[in-house]
Amino acid sequence: MGPEEIAKKVTLKDLRPIAKEHGIKTSCVKKIDIVRQLPEEVRE
């Protein structure tokens, strides 16, 4: 599953805590950019 498909299925509210666990900045960033920065094993 590609980052675009994941970004369509997941809400930003659900994505923020996961991104913060991995040290990804979440303010002023689009949802697709957060998904692209996540490690491969987390995306699945």
BELBEL-V865681 format. One record per residue. N is the residue number from 1. SS is DSSP state (a for helix, b for strand, c for the rest). OMEGA is omega in whole degrees, -180 to 180 (none if undefined). D_FIRST is the distance of its C-alpha to the first C-alpha in Angstrom with 1 decimal. Layout:
# BELBEL-V865681
n->N ss->SS omega->OMEGA d_first->D_FIRST
n->N ss->SS omega->OMEGA d_first->D_FIRST
This chain:
# BELBEL-V865681
n->1 ss->c omega->-178 d_first->0.0
n->2 ss->c omega->-180 d_first->3.8
n->3 ss->a omega->-180 d_first->6.8
n->4 ss->a omega->180 d_first->8.3
n->5 ss->a omega->179 d_first->6.4
n->6 ss->a omega->-179 d_first->6.9
n->7 ss->a omega->178 d_first->10.3
n->8 ss->a omega->-176 d_first->11.2
n->9 ss->a omega->-173 d_first->10.9
n->10 ss->c omega->176 d_first->12.6
n->11 ss->c omega->180 d_first->16.2
n->12 ss->a omega->179 d_first->17.9
n->13 ss->a omega->178 d_first->20.4
n->14 ss->a omega->-175 d_first->17.9
n->15 ss->a omega->-176 d_first->16.2
n->16 ss->a omega->-179 d_first->19.6
n->17 ss->a omega->179 d_first->20.9
n->18 ss->a omega->180 d_first->17.8
n->19 ss->a omega->-180 d_first->18.2
n->20 ss->a omega->177 d_first->22.0
n->21 ss->a omega->-177 d_first->21.7
n->22 ss->c omega->175 d_first->20.1
n->23 ss->c omega->180 d_first->22.6
n->24 ss->c omega->179 d_first->20.6
n->25 ss->c omega->-176 d_first->22.8
n->26 ss->c omega->180 d_first->22.0
n->27 ss->c omega->179 d_first->25.0
n->28 ss->c omega->180 d_first->25.0
n->29 ss->c omega->177 d_first->21.3
n->30 ss->c omega->-178 d_first->18.7
n->31 ss->a omega->-179 d_first->15.7
n->32 ss->a omega->179 d_first->13.3
n->33 ss->a omega->177 d_first->15.5
n->34 ss->a omega->-179 d_first->15.3
n->35 ss->a omega->-180 d_first->11.5
n->36 ss->a omega->-178 d_first->11.9
n->37 ss->a omega->-179 d_first->14.8
n->38 ss->c omega->175 d_first->13.3
n->39 ss->c omega->-176 d_first->13.4
n->40 ss->a omega->-178 d_first->10.4
n->41 ss->a omega->179 d_first->11.7
n->42 ss->a omega->-179 d_first->11.8
n->43 ss->a omega->-178 d_first->8.3
n->44 ss->c omega->none d_first->7.5
